[in-house]
Amino acid sequence: IPLVIKLHPSHQALMFTLAALTSVAVISRGYFASCVKGLEPLLASELRGERVGAMDVVEGHLGVHFHGGPQVGARAVLWVRSAIRVMEELAVADDVRSADDLYAFAREDIDWRRLIAKESQTISVQAVVGAGRAQHSGRMRPGDWECPECSELVFASKQSCFACGAPRPAVESTLTHSHFTALTIKNAACDALRDEVGWRPSVDTADADLPLSLYLHRGQATLYRVCSGATSMHKRGYRTGAIHAGALKESIAAGLLLHAGYDPEQHTLCDPMAGSGTFPIEAALIATDTAPGLLRPTPPIGRRGWLDWGDVDWPSLQAEARDLRRPMARRSILANDVHGGALSLARRGAEAAGVADCIQFSQCGVASYVPPDQPQLIVSNPPWDQRIEGGAEAWRDLGSFLKRECGGASAFLLSGNKALTQHVRMRSASKLRIEQAGDTLAFIKYDVLPPKGSGIPLKGYEIPRQGPELPTKGTYERASPDESPVDSHPGATRTPTQASPANADLLGQHTDPTDPTGSAEQEGSEDGLEEGADVSVRGEAVRGSATTSSAAA
């Protein structure tokens, strides 16, 4: 909004201050970075970091809103690891119910001459038409309508919502087809430019100079300019040719590594079932502080075609990122797989990403794998019995590997099949739910027990350290597989009720004599002591709030 301010000539300093504040307000823009559901907090943390420096960061649905100047938007494209797209908000309109409403919004509310400077520049439009819960569930019948206020499904014969009383919309949306909706935006842009300058831009769906994205939901239309380009940011560029059947998207792998707390200065990272190596490669990129944007092709903001982004020098930002990159990782990154073909894909990807020297590859089954260095963090994506078979055996062997080789470490395993996780025979410490391609995945954390005789306290137990009964230095030797972790302490005594069948559910022990393997034991909170269960150590009650089952031990 233009302001007219009259000041005395002696107030020059105040005038310059007002001018500076006005310029900051003008260049600050609204952005939206999209991501997989469940990774929003991690993406928000990246945007707040020193590499990007975004302001007003707010987590949303399937992404994060933030503000900043063109430099902030460019740095987000260059540095953010867990995002799918980075987009600048151009305009928002309410009550967009028909194609005519959408065309008028795009034609009148957008300054296309500012966005497209030359006839040689190309344009592309993608549209996402948000559907309500009723449409997603398939419960909506012809004539039924969804309340714009509370999203409840209302029968066709009703003129007001039964839940909140909101009246039926006078005009219900006819924009239900994403391709037709995108075509309407493209036509409005081309018509506006033809009337103003006498030419219209061409369409390039693969790599347009001006990629646009429209989001339409409940009559609200939001048009974005895609700063990162038409290609998803998860495509780093180091995967070419054949792709592993169970390959994980790079942006998801990076986000999960951030969630696992991977610290290149402190952690030796191991993926014992690496497949095509997405986790190790992304870990190496983090360890060497390599900006993901250095691996991708130049985005539209780097082609100097956006007139209002004239102060963004993409080559300078790239040069700065190259100077910050470290040549080697400080700690080892270990990648193992039983299949030679998968390892060849992993090596090829690591070479293309420039991190092959940071990863130690090995080929053998996880049941016999011995890491060359003791890992502190294990991150892996075992088979789920969907695209790759043999999930039960893989999870069983993986559990044995963790207990044998990774005592005292933290393991994070990605699963899309809950039934398979019981085969690892360990109790989960936490779970992160993410959604990808219609599947709900769980990123499960396991705290691996320390090796016997190490003297390291078990996580989740508060064993008293004072009193004449308990030794100052104890070991965790197990007399039999049926004992609990508390029993193995030198000063511990076992109460008869702990081993009784009546308390088998409480302790998570399997009592079926026909199944000596204990396969009925479940993972997660079902196999171990219940929250608040009492165990006894020399007559003193100890609260076991996060205990581990005997099978897990």
Secondary structure, DSSP 4 states (H G I P E B T S, - for coil): --------TT-HHHHHHHHHHHHHHHH-EEEEEE--BT-HHHHHHHHHSTTT--EEEEEETTEEEEEE-HHHHHHHHHH-SS-SEEEEEEEEES---SHHHHHHHHHHS--HHHH--STT-EEEEEEEE---HHHHHT-PPTT-EE-TTT--EE-TT-SB-TTT-PBPPSS------HHHHHHHHHHHHHHHHHHHHS---EE-SSS-SEEEEEEEETTEEEEEEETT-SS-TT--S---S---TTPPPHHHHHHHHHHTT--TTT--EEETT-TTTHHHHHHHHHHTT--GGGTSPPPGGGTT--GGGTT--HHHHHHHHHHH--SS-SS-EEEEES-HHHHHHHHHHHHHHT-GGGEEEEES-GGG---SS--SEEEE----SSSS--HHHHHHHHHHHHHHH-TT-EEEEEES-GGGGGGG---EEEEEEEEETTEEEEEEEEEPPPPTTS-PPPTT------STTS-SS-----SSTTS-TTTTSTT----HHHHSGGGHHHHT----TT-TT-TTPPSGGGSSPPTTEEEEETTEEEEESS---TTT-
